[in-house]
Amino acid sequence: ECVGLAMGSVMPLCAVAVVTVFSAASITEKCNRVPSVVNAGDFGNPVMDQDRQYLVQYIVNSAAGFYIRGARLTALWVLKLFYIFAVVCFSLLTQSALRA
C-alpha cells in the first residue's frame, strides 16, 4: 500500500524526466541530420565544393548533441532507459499488490 502511494506521487515527476530526456535525445538526432542537409544544399556551384566538404566533415567530427557521462544521448538510449524504468515500476507495483 505504501509503495503504491509512493509510486503515485513519484510517477508524474518521472514522466516529466522521461519527456525531458526524450526531448534532448530528439535534438541529438536532429544534429545527426545536419551534415546531410548541408551537403545537399545547392549554393550556386554545381560542381563538388571542397569548402563545403570540409564543413560537412567538421560537423560530423564535432559530434554535436547531448551527452550524459560521456555517452551520447540518442533515442535508442532513452528507449532502453524507459524499458528499464517500466520494469522497475511494474515489479514494485506487483510486490505491493502481493503484500496486500
Secondary structure, DSSP 8 states (H G I E B T S, - for coil): -HHHHHHHHHHHHHHHHHHHHHHHHHHHHHHHHHHHHHHH---S--S--HHHHHHHHHHHHHT-S-EETTEE--HHHHHHHHHHHHHHHHHHHHHHHHH-
